[in-house]
Amino acid sequence: MSCPPVRRCTTGTASMMEFRILGCLQVRDGDGVIEIAADKQRTVLAVLLLRAGQTVPVHELEDQLWGDAPPGKAKNTLQAYVYRLRQALRFDSDTALVTEPGGYRIVLPDGALDLHRFERLAAHGRAAVNAGRPDEGYAALQTALDLWRGPAFADVSATALQGDAQRLEDLRIAVAEDAAEAALALGRQAELVPRLETLVAAHPYRERLWALLMVALLGIGCPADALAAYARARARLREDLGIEPGPQLRQLHRDILSGRAAGSWSVGTAPGPPRQRVAVREPVRRAAELPRDTSTFVGRRADLAAVRDWFDGSGSGRVGMLSGPAGVGKSTLAVHAAHRLAAHFPDGQLYANLHTDPGSTPEPAEILRRWLPELGVTALPSREEELAAVFRSALATRRVLVVVDGAGCLTHVSPLLPGAGTSAALVTGKRALTVIDGSVHRTLDVPDDEEALELLRRTAGPDRVEAEPAAARTIVRLCENLPLAIRIVAARLAARPELPLTGMADQLGDERRRLDELAFGGLTLRAQIRAGYDRLSSADARHVFRLLGGRPDAGSAGVDAPAVAARSGLEPARVRGALNTLADVHLLRAPRDGRYRMSTLVRLVAAELGPEPGEARSLQAAGTGPAGSA
């Protein structure tokens, strides 16, 4: 889409800077438009505006800019883009681009972003319609729609933003449908027909739009055209998706044929008995893909309550993200919570497990081809973006919970998320993908000592724990309270009922064999931690991780950036970036006193990796040995 040329126009009138993303990316200052010509700078600004008021981590901005192929000095280049944005925009006291620890945040005054105004107007309009004031509601909804100047981010080329742009487009269409309902309630059928014809041509799989068009045609005395619209809708759904229209659209068709629709089909608050809304839900066999729930779930009351609050009642369309270190119980909590939320999602749950080696992670298209038949879609397009669009359409009028477990990067997650509508998604991963628009987040920590001990008691058996309480506490301590490690130990104890807990504690006490002991039946803590390392795209972060494997004091005393820089041969700025990257994926604990700390179990994995060829020589050249102090 081409956009008008941009420039900075100076005026004598001071006014609030206005940011627009609902169309071409645009910044207005008074009567003029501020030029931001460089594509990468526009991408940075677009991502920050989408998350206005929130800190966007550096690694997520790098993902948006370069994907899996960042330049050698990505952080320096990003810093240059931010500097040039500050120069171009000339922020004032109300608007700022703030540097935060590990990221950037844009601060805007109320009403400065068109997306925020759109959301506020849409909420007001829907509330007015529901309260029996369709005229007020229609005016607000139409004003919200008038803020759109074209597809969101129309002139921003970042492919990673396409998922966000599609979700915003889904939101726009949902508001357009609500506005059409309000207009029907006001008797404005004639002006609606050409508008709805344009919408169904652009969004042929949204049955609610077809139903609204049929009702509008019926309202202006054109039942034959209403029947023809149904025939078009049915043909498109059958040819493209291999499905029949949903039950409400079929009922509307039958009512028109029988002559009952003229008096019985009205919308929203419009008078006329009986009122029947035209939002539709396609027939579907209920998806039930969740893994089996655990019978030994312990504690996590606050975390479970937080997840329930995300999706209980008003959580439609929401994306919730659970992050935390390997083995902390993200998957267990997500599956347990999803089972408990089943009543809120009567159309089922879809599940994708991305806990694989980085090179063998299933592609989104592969997962969508498995999911769509569960939703009644049998004729599948070939391209991933088309599959994702059909998937969003199939979920638009259903209540389905999508669980994506073990997400490593945004590109693997975006196509699997619902758009605007009544479905929702729960995502887990070591790194919080905070750039997902409208998402909510929670970082899981290890349970406290008593909860960890209770988990061992339930999984290994209360009699054995009560018979050797001191050994049980030692096992929990050596497992660092990690639920996965405790469950592995419990499985080993169950397989060897003759082994006393003191014997298991002694085996775990040998650091050289501890990771070997934390493995059973194909499940290993080593592999879970190693997966986080293998997914690191930063060579600096990988280098620093291996380096810290030779630091037994990295857990208790911790390390700081200057000392690691002296030992690694890297510049301090690069070391800080590497340490922050490791903290983002929970391979390090983020500093509260300026020192980063690595858990013993993570350090043992790093120690096994050791330096890569050439690194040992660079360390010696820096004047340190493998166990040098920092």
C-alpha positions in Angstrom: 0.0 0.0 0.0 1.4 3.4 -0.9 1.3 6.2 1.6 1.4 9.9 1.2 4.9 11.6 1.4 5.8 12.6 4.9 7.6 15.7 6.1 8.1 17.8 9.2 5.9 20.9 9.1 6.6 23.5 11.7 3.8 25.6 13.0 3.4 28.2 15.6 0.9 26.2 17.6 2.0 23.8 20.3 -0.1 20.6 20.4 0.1 17.0 21.5 2.1 14.7 19.2 -0.2 12.1 17.7 0.8 8.6 16.7 -1.1 6.5 14.1 -0.7 2.8 13.4 -4.2 2.1 12.1 -3.0 2.4 8.5 0.4 3.7 7.4 2.6 4.5 10.4 2.4 8.2 10.9 3.5 10.7 13.5 1.7 14.1 13.5 3.0 17.2 15.3 0.4 19.9 15.1 -0.6 20.3 11.4 2.5 18.5 10.1 3.7 15.0 9.6 7.1 14.0 10.9 9.2 12.0 8.5 10.7 8.7 9.5 12.0 7.4 6.3 14.3 4.5 7.4 12.4 1.2 7.3 14.2 -0.3 10.4 13.5 2.8 12.5 9.8 2.6 11.5 9.8 -1.1 12.6 11.3 -0.1 16.0 8.7 2.6 16.5 5.8 0.4 15.4 6.8 -2.3 17.9 7.2 0.2 20.7 3.8 1.9 19.9 2.1 -1.5 19.9 3.3 -2.0 23.4 3.1 1.6 24.5 3.7 2.1 28.2 5.5 -1.3 28.5 9.1 -2.2 28.3 10.0 -4.1 25.1 13.1 -6.3 25.7 16.1 -5.7 23.4 16.0 -9.3 22.2 12.4 -9.0 21.0 13.2 -5.8 19.1 16.1 -7.7 17.5 13.7 -10.5 16.6 11.4 -8.1 14.9 14.2 -6.4 13.0 16.3 -9.3 11.9 14.6 -12.6 12.8 17.1 -15.4 13.1 19.9 -13.5 11.2 20.9 -10.5 13.4 24.0 -8.6 12.3 27.2 -8.9 14.3 26.6 -5.7 16.3 22.8 -5.9 16.6 22.5 -4.1 19.9 24.7 -1.2 18.8 22.7 -0.9 15.6 19.4 -0.9 17.6 20.8 1.8 19.9 21.6 3.9 16.7 18.0 3.4 15.5 16.6 4.6 18.9 19.0 7.6 18.9 17.8 8.6 15.4 14.1 8.2 16.4 14.7 10.5 19.4 16.3 13.0 17.1 13.5 12.9 14.6 10.6 12.9 17.0 11.9 15.5 19.5 10.0 14.2 22.4 8.6 16.6 24.9 7.7 16.3 28.7 4.6 14.3 28.0 6.1 11.9 25.4 9.3 10.0 25.8 11.3 7.0 24.5 12.9 5.7 27.7 15.8 3.3 28.0 15.0 0.6 30.6 17.2 -2.2 31.9 17.2 -4.7 29.0 14.8 -2.8 26.8 13.0 0.4 25.7 9.6 1.9 26.5 7.6 4.6 24.8 5.6 6.8 27.1 2.5 8.5 25.6 -0.1 10.9 27.0 -3.7 9.7 27.0 -5.2 9.8 23.6 -2.0 10.1 21.7 -2.2 6.7 20.0 -5.1 6.0 17.6 -5.2 2.3 18.6 -6.0 3.4 22.2 -8.7 5.7 21.0 -10.2 3.0 18.9 -10.3 0.5 21.7 -11.9 3.1 24.1 -14.6 4.1 21.5 -15.3 0.4 20.7 -15.8 -0.4 24.4 -18.1 2.6 24.9 -20.1 1.7 21.8 -20.7 -1.9 22.8 -21.6 -0.9 26.3 -24.2 1.6 25.0 -25.7 -0.9 22.7 -26.0 -3.5 25.4 -27.6 -0.9 27.7 -30.4 -0.3 25.1 -28.9 2.9 23.5 -28.2 1.8 19.9 -28.0 5.3 18.5 -25.2 6.3 21.0 -23.5 2.9 20.5 -23.6 3.2 16.7 -22.1 6.7 16.8 -19.2 5.5 19.0 -18.6 2.4 17.0 -18.6 4.3 13.7 -16.3 6.9 15.1 -13.9 4.1 16.1 -14.0 2.6 12.6 -13.3 6.1 11.1 -9.9 6.1 12.8 -8.7 3.4 10.3 -6.9 4.7 7.2 -6.0 1.3 5.8 -4.5 -2.0 7.1 -2.5 -1.6 10.3 1.2 -1.0 9.8 0.5 -0.8 6.1 4.0 0.6 5.2 6.0 -1.3 7.8 7.8 -4.2 6.1 8.6 -6.3 9.2 7.2 -9.8 8.6 7.0 -10.4 12.4 4.4 -7.7 12.7 2.1 -9.4 10.2 0.5 -11.5 13.0 -0.2 -8.3 15.1 -1.6 -6.5 12.0 -3.9 -9.5 11.4 -5.2 -9.5 15.0 -5.9 -5.8 14.7 -7.7 -6.4 11.4 -9.8 -9.1 13.1 -10.6 -6.6 15.9 -11.7 -4.0 13.3 -14.0 -6.4 11.5 -15.6 -7.5 14.9 -16.3 -3.8 15.6 -17.7 -3.3 12.1 -20.0 -6.2 12.7 -21.2 -4.7 16.0 -21.7 -1.3 14.3 -23.8 -3.1 11.6 -26.0 -4.7 14.3 -26.6 -1.3 15.9 -27.4 0.2 12.5 -30.0 -2.6 11.8 -31.5 -1.8 15.2 -31.9 1.8 14.0 -33.5 0.8 10.7 -30.6 1.9 8.5 -30.7 -1.3 6.4 -30.4 0.6 3.0 -27.1 2.2 3.8 -25.7 -1.0 5.3 -26.1 -3.2 2.2 -23.3 -1.8 0.1 -21.0 -1.6 3.1 -21.7 -5.2 4.0 -21.2 -6.3 0.4 -17.7 -4.9 0.6 -17.0 -6.6 3.9 -18.1 -10.0 2.8 -16.0 -9.8 -0.3 -13.0 -9.1 1.8 -13.8 -11.5 4.6 -15.9 -14.3 3.0 -15.5 -16.8 5.9 -17.1 -14.6 8.6 -20.7 -16.0 8.8 -21.8 -13.2 11.0 -21.2 -10.7 8.1 -23.2 -12.9 5.7 -26.1 -13.1 8.2 -26.0 -9.3 8.7 -26.1 -8.8 4.9 -29.1 -11.2 4.6 -31.0 -9.4 7.4 -30.3 -6.0 5.8 -31.5 -7.2 2.4 -34.6 -8.7 4.0 -35.2 -5.3 5.7 -35.3 -3.4 2.4 -37.7 -5.9 0.9 -35.3 -8.1 -1.1 -35.8 -11.7 0.1 -34.6 -13.1 -3.2 -31.3 -11.2 -2.8 -31.0 -12.4 0.7 -31.4 -16.0 -0.5 -28.8 -15.4 -3.2 -26.4 -14.0 -0.5 -26.8 -17.3 1.4 -26.1 -19.3 -1.8 -22.9 -17.3 -2.3 -21.8 -17.8 1.3 -22.5 -21.6 1.2 -20.6 -22.0 -2.1 -17.6 -20.1 -0.8 -17.4 -22.1 2.5 -17.9 -25.5 0.7 -15.3 -24.7 -2.1 -12.6 -23.1 0.0 -13.0 -24.8 3.4 -15.0 -28.0 2.8 -17.7 -27.1 5.4 -21.3 -26.2 5.4 -22.6 -22.9 6.9 -23.2 -23.0 10.6 -26.6 -23.7 12.3 -27.7 -20.1 12.8 -27.0 -19.1 9.2 -28.9 -22.2 8.0 -31.8 -21.4 10.3 -32.0 -17.8 8.9 -32.0 -19.3 5.4 -34.9 -21.6 6.4 -36.8 -18.8 8.0 -36.5 -16.7 4.8 -37.7 -19.6 2.7 -40.7 -20.2 5.0 -41.6 -16.5 5.2 -41.0 -16.4 9.0 -37.8 -14.3 8.9 -39.5 -11.0 8.1 -41.0 -10.7 11.6 -38.8 -12.9 13.6 -35.3 -12.0 12.6 -34.0 -8.8 14.2 -30.7 -7.8 15.7 -29.4 -6.7 19.1 -31.9 -4.3 20.8 -34.2 -4.0 17.8 -37.8 -4.6 18.6 -39.8 -7.6 17.4 -40.4 -11.0 18.9 -38.5 -13.2 19.1 -35.1 -11.3 18.9 -32.3 -13.5 17.7 -28.7 -12.3 17.2 -26.9 -13.3 14.0 -23.5 -14.2 15.4 -22.9 -17.7 14.3 -20.9 -20.7 15.4 -20.0 -23.4 12.9 -20.6 -27.0 13.8 -17.6 -28.7 15.3 -16.7 -31.9 17.1 -15.3 -30.8 20.4 -11.5 -30.7 20.4 -9.9 -32.3 23.5 -6.2 -32.4 22.8 -4.9 -31.6 26.3 -2.4 -34.0 27.9 -3.6 -35.9 30.9 -3.8 -33.7 34.1 -1.4 -34.6 36.9 -2.9 -36.1 40.1 -0.1 -34.8 42.2 -0.4 -31.0 41.5 0.8 -29.1 44.6 0.5 -25.5 45.6 0.8 -22.7 43.0 -2.5 -21.2 44.4 -1.5 -17.6 43.4 -0.2 -18.7 39.9 -3.3 -20.8 39.3 -5.6 -17.9 40.4 -3.8 -15.5 38.1 -4.2 -17.8 35.0 -7.9 -18.3 35.9 -8.4 -14.6 36.1 -6.9 -14.1 32.7 -9.6 -16.2 31.0 -12.5 -16.3 33.5 -15.3 -14.2 32.1 -13.8 -11.3 30.2 -10.7 -13.2 28.8 -12.0 -13.7 25.3 -9.3 -13.1 22.7 -6.6 -12.9 25.3 -3.2 -14.4 25.1 -1.6 -15.5 28.4 2.1 -16.3 28.7 3.8 -18.3 31.5 7.6 -18.1 31.5 10.3 -19.3 33.8 13.4 -21.5 34.0 13.6 -25.1 32.8 11.9 -27.6 35.0 10.0 -25.0 37.1 6.6 -26.5 36.1 5.3 -24.2 33.4 3.8 -27.1 31.3 2.3 -28.8 34.4 0.6 -25.5 35.5 -0.6 -24.7 32.0 -2.2 -28.1 31.5 -3.7 -28.2 35.0 -5.2 -24.7 34.5 -6.5 -25.5 31.1 -8.4 -28.6 32.4 -9.9 -26.4 35.1 -10.9 -23.8 32.6 -12.7 -26.3 30.4 -16.2 -25.0 31.3 -15.2 -21.5 30.0 -14.2 -23.0 26.6 -17.1 -25.4 25.7 -15.8 -25.8 22.1 -12.7 -27.5 23.4 -8.9 -27.2 23.8 -6.2 -27.4 21.2 -2.6 -28.3 22.3 0.8 -28.0 20.6 4.0 -29.3 22.2 7.1 -27.3 20.9 9.4 -28.9 23.5 11.8 -30.3 20.9 15.3 -29.7 19.7 15.6 -26.3 17.9 16.1 -28.0 14.5 13.1 -30.3 14.8 10.4 -27.9 16.2 7.2 -28.5 14.2 6.4 -25.7 11.8 3.2 -23.8 12.4 1.7 -25.0 9.2 2.2 -28.6 10.3 0.3 -27.9 13.6 -2.5 -26.0 11.8 -3.0 -28.9 9.4 -3.6 -31.1 12.4 -5.8 -28.6 14.2 -8.1 -27.5 11.4 -9.9 -30.8 10.8 -10.6 -30.8 14.6 -12.5 -27.6 13.8 -14.4 -29.1 10.9 -12.2 -27.7 8.1 -11.3 -30.4 5.7 -10.2 -28.5 2.5 -6.8 -27.0 3.6 -4.9 -24.3 1.7 -1.2 -24.9 1.2 0.5 -21.7 2.4 1.1 -21.0 6.1 -0.4 -17.6 6.1 -3.6 -18.9 4.5 -3.8 -21.7 7.0 -3.5 -19.2 9.8 -6.2 -17.0 8.3 -8.6 -20.0 8.0 -7.7 -21.0 11.6 -8.6 -17.5 12.9 -11.8 -17.5 11.0 -12.7 -21.0 12.3 -12.2 -19.8 15.9 -13.8 -16.4 15.5 -17.2 -17.4 16.8 -16.2 -20.4 19.0 -14.8 -20.6 22.5 -11.7 -22.7 22.2 -8.6 -22.5 24.4 -5.3 -22.9 22.5 -2.4 -24.1 24.5 1.1 -23.7 23.0 3.7 -25.4 25.2 7.4 -24.6 25.0 7.4 -21.6 22.6 10.9 -20.5 21.7 10.2 -17.6 19.4 7.5 -15.4 18.1 7.5 -16.7 14.5 6.5 -20.2 15.8 3.7 -18.8 17.9 2.0 -16.0 16.0 0.2 -18.2 13.4 -1.2 -20.4 16.2 -3.0 -17.6 18.0 -6.7 -16.8 17.7 -7.7 -13.4 16.4 -10.4 -11.2 17.8 -13.3 -13.2 19.1 -14.2 -15.5 21.9 -11.2 -18.0 21.8 -8.0 -17.5 23.8 -4.5 -18.9 24.1 -2.2 -19.9 26.9 1.5 -20.0 25.9 4.5 -21.3 27.9 8.2 -20.7 27.3 11.5 -19.9 28.9 11.3 -16.4 27.5 8.3 -14.2 27.8 7.1 -13.1 24.4 5.9 -9.7 25.6 5.6 -8.3 22.2 2.4 -10.2 21.5 -0.3 -7.5 21.4 -2.7 -7.6 24.3 -0.9 -10.4 26.0 -0.6 -10.9 29.8 2.4 -12.5 31.5 3.5 -14.3 34.6 7.0 -15.5 35.5 7.0 -18.7 37.6 9.6 -19.2 40.3 10.5 -22.4 42.1 8.1 -23.4 44.9 9.1 -22.7 48.5 10.7 -25.4 50.6 7.5 -26.7 52.1 5.7 -26.9 48.8 8.7 -28.7 47.2 8.8 -31.1 50.1 5.0 -31.8 49.8 5.6 -32.5 46.1 8.2 -35.1 47.0 5.8 -36.6 49.6 3.0 -37.0 47.1 5.1 -38.4 44.3 7.5 -40.6 46.2 5.0 -41.6 48.9 4.3 -40.1 52.3 5.7 -43.1 54.2 9.1 -42.9 52.8 9.4 -39.1 53.3 8.1 -39.3 56.8 10.5 -42.1 57.7 13.5 -40.1 56.5 12.6 -36.4 56.8 16.2 -35.1 56.9 17.1 -37.0 53.8 13.9 -35.8 52.1 14.9 -32.2 52.7 18.4 -32.8 51.4 17.0 -34.2 48.2 14.7 -31.2 47.7 17.6 -28.8 48.4 19.9 -30.6 45.9 17.0 -30.5 43.4 16.9 -26.7 44.0 13.1 -27.1 44.6 12.7 -27.6 40.8 9.4 -29.6 40.3 10.8 -31.5 37.3 13.9 -32.6 39.2 11.8 -33.7 42.2 9.4 -35.7 39.9 12.4 -37.4 38.3 13.8 -38.4 41.7 10.4 -39.7 42.8 10.1 -41.8 39.6 13.6 -43.3 40.4 12.6 -44.0 44.0 9.4 -45.7 42.8 11.4 -47.9 40.5 13.7 -48.9 43.4 11.6 -49.3 46.5 14.6 -50.8 48.4 16.7 -47.6 48.0 16.5 -45.4 51.1 16.2 -41.7 50.7 19.6 -41.3 52.3 21.1 -43.3 49.4 19.4 -41.1 46.9 20.6 -38.0 48.7 24.2 -39.4 48.7 24.0 -40.0 45.0 22.7 -36.5 44.3 25.4 -35.0 46.6 28.1 -35.9 44.1 28.1 -32.9 41.7 30.0 -34.8 39.0 27.0 -37.3 38.7 24.1 -35.1 39.8 22.8 -34.5 36.3 23.1 -38.2 35.5 21.0 -39.0 38.6 18.3 -36.5 37.4 17.3 -38.6 34.5 14.8 -41.4 34.2 12.7 -43.0 31.4 13.9 -40.6 28.7 13.2 -37.5 30.8 16.3 -35.6 31.8 16.8 -32.2 33.4 20.0 -31.8 31.5 18.1 -31.9 28.2 15.6 -29.3 29.4 18.4 -26.9 30.4 20.4 -27.6 27.3 17.4 -26.8 25.1 17.5 -23.2 26.4 21.2 -22.9 25.5 20.7 -24.5 22.1 18.0 -21.9 21.2 20.3 -19.0 21.9 21.0 -17.1 18.7 23.6 -14.8 20.3 27.2 -16.0 20.0 28.2 -13.8 22.9 25.5 -15.2 25.2 26.6 -18.8 24.3 30.2 -17.9 25.0 29.5 -16.3 28.4 27.2 -19.2 29.4 30.0 -21.7 28.7 32.5 -19.4 30.5 30.3 -19.3 33.7 30.4 -23.1 33.8 33.9 -22.9 35.2 32.7 -20.6 38.1 31.5 -22.5 41.1 30.9 -19.2 42.9 28.6 -18.0 40.1 25.6 -19.1 42.2 26.4 -17.8 45.7 28.5 -14.7 45.1 27.4 -14.1 41.6 29.2 -12.3 38.8 29.1 -8.8 37.4 29.6 -7.5 33.8 33.0 -5.9 34.2 34.6 -9.0 35.8 33.1 -11.3 33.1 34.3 -8.9 30.4 37.8 -9.1 31.8 37.7 -12.8 31.7 35.9 -13.3 28.4 37.8 -10.9 26.2 34.6 -9.3 25.2 33.7 -5.6 25.4 31.7 -4.7 28.6 28.7 -3.6 26.5 28.6 -7.0 24.7 29.0 -8.8 28.0 26.0 -6.9 29.5 24.0 -7.7 26.5 24.9 -11.4 26.8 24.2 -11.5 30.5 20.8 -9.9 29.9 20.0 -12.4 27.1 20.8 -15.3 29.5 18.6 -13.7 32.2 15.8 -13.3 29.6 15.7 -17.1 29.1 16.3 -17.8 32.8 19.7 -19.3 32.4 20.8 -16.6 34.9 18.9 -14.9 37.6 18.4 -11.2 36.9 20.5 -9.0 39.2 19.1 -7.1 42.1 22.5 -6.0 43.4 24.3 -5.7 40.0 25.5 -9.4 40.1 24.0 -12.2 38.0 23.6 -15.6 39.6 23.6 -19.1 38.0 21.9 -22.0 39.7 24.1 -25.0 40.4 22.2 -27.3 38.1 22.4 -24.8 35.2 26.1 -24.3 35.9 26.7 -28.1 35.7 25.3 -28.1 32.2 27.4 -25.1 31.3 30.5 -26.9 32.7 29.8 -30.0 30.6 29.8 -27.8 27.5 33.2 -26.2 28.2 34.9 -23.7 25.9 34.6 -24.2 22.2 37.8 -24.4 20.1 39.7 -21.2 20.3 38.0 -19.9 23.4 40.5 -21.5 25.8 43.4 -19.7 24.0 41.5 -16.3 24.1 41.0 -16.8 27.9 44.7 -17.4 28.4 45.4 -14.4 26.3 43.2 -12.4 28.6 45.3 -13.5 31.5 42.9 -15.9 33.2 42.7 -19.6 33.7 39.6 -21.7 33.6 39.0 -21.2 37.3 40.1 -17.6 37.5 38.2 -15.3 39.8 35.9 -12.5 38.8 
